[in-house]
Amino acid sequence: MNIKNFFKNAFTDMKESAQARHEIDKANFAAAKAESKASFEEAKAMSKPEARKKMMNSKHDAQLDEANKRIAAAEARIDAAKGSR
């Protein structure tokens, strides 16, 4: 292989690599742009009282369910401890 072909192949590889990197960068930029728009829309929706109330109620329900699960687990542990005596 002579030096001319070596450089020709090297520059071809660099060009292909740069094109692939550019495609990846474009996709990452589009993803960041979409995430930013989603965050903006969520913040905009939270400015409405009914949306905020709905979100808070769902969060409240989830926390209440979690607390009830913890209570049930603790009661099961208590019953198991009492039964082992």
C-alpha positions in Angstrom: 0.0 0.0 0.0 1.4 3.3 -1.0 1.2 6.6 1.0 -1.4 8.1 -1.4 -3.9 5.2 -0.7 -3.2 5.4 3.0 -4.2 9.0 3.2 -7.1 8.5 0.9 -8.5 5.8 3.2 -7.7 7.8 6.3 -9.6 10.9 5.1 -12.5 8.7 3.9 -12.7 7.1 7.4 -12.6 10.6 9.0 -15.4 11.8 6.8 -17.6 8.9 7.6 -16.9 9.2 11.3 -17.7 13.0 11.2 -21.0 12.3 9.4 -22.0 9.6 11.9 -21.1 12.0 14.8 -23.1 14.7 13.2 -26.2 12.5 13.0 -25.7 11.6 16.7 -25.3 15.2 17.7 -28.5 16.2 15.7 -30.5 13.4 17.5 -29.2 14.5 20.9 -30.0 18.1 20.2 -33.5 17.1 19.1 -34.0 15.0 22.3 -32.8 17.9 24.5 -35.1 20.3 22.7 -38.1 17.9 23.2 -37.3 17.4 26.9 -37.0 21.2 27.4 -40.4 21.7 25.7 -41.9 19.0 27.9 -40.6 20.6 31.0 -42.0 24.0 29.9 -45.4 22.5 29.2 -45.5 20.7 32.5 -44.6 24.0 34.3 -47.2 25.8 32.3 -49.8 23.2 33.2 -48.9 23.5 36.9 -49.9 27.1 36.9 -53.5 26.0 36.5 -55.1 25.4 39.9 -57.1 22.3 38.8 -54.0 20.6 37.3 -51.9 21.3 40.4 -54.7 20.0 42.6 -55.0 16.9 40.6 -51.3 16.3 40.7 -51.1 16.9 44.5 -54.1 14.5 45.0 -52.4 11.7 43.0 -49.1 12.3 45.0 -51.1 12.2 48.2 -52.8 8.9 47.2 -49.5 7.4 46.3 -47.9 8.4 49.7 -51.0 7.1 51.5 -50.8 3.7 49.7 -47.1 3.5 50.6 -47.7 4.2 54.2 -50.5 1.6 54.3 -48.1 -1.0 52.8 -45.5 -0.2 55.4 -48.1 -0.6 58.2 -49.2 -4.0 56.9 -45.5 -5.1 56.6 -44.9 -3.9 60.2 -48.0 -5.7 61.5 -46.9 -8.9 59.7 -43.5 -8.7 61.4 -45.2 -8.1 64.8 -47.4 -11.2 64.3 -44.4 -13.3 63.2 -42.4 -12.1 66.3 -45.3 -13.0 68.6 -45.7 -16.4 67.0 -42.1 -17.3 67.5 -42.1 -16.9 71.3 
